[in-house]
Amino acid sequence: MKKFTRRIEDFTCEHCGAVVSGDGYTNHCPKCLYSKHVDNNPGDRESNCGGMMRPIGVEIKQDTYIIIHKCEKCGKEIRQHASPDDDINTIIAVSVHKD
């Protein structure tokens, strides 16, 4: 069973440079949707990979956007709920882009 560790952390996106204010659930940049592979389980910061997690697709589940990320370093894929602060135009662009 996955465990979750809430961490309130601000960060600067390593992909687009946006300054992001974290709320404890923030795991990707709301501007470009990129993330960073730092966790084995959400919030644990135990991954040694550190690769950039590129948004490669979007799923819709019960009127919620799910962003699919793929690590550019190790290939791990994860699915994360979109945030209300995420740029809808970027979500749309990712949803129609074919990896």
URRABEL-V645238 format. One line per field, one symbol per residue. phi: phi as a letter, one per 30 degrees, with the letter a starting at -180 (. if undefined). burial: + if it has 24 or more other C-alpha atoms within 12 Angstrom, else -. A space follows every 10 residues. Layout:
BEGIN
phi=???
burial=???
END
This chain:
BEGIN
phi=.dcbcdbcbc acddcciddc cdbjbdbadd dcidbbdccd ceidhcdcdi ddcddcabcc bhibdccccb ddccidcbcb ddcedddddd eddddcdcd
burial=---------- +-+------+ -----+++++ +++++++++- -+-------- ++++++++-- ----++++++ +----+++++ ++---+---+ +--+-----
END
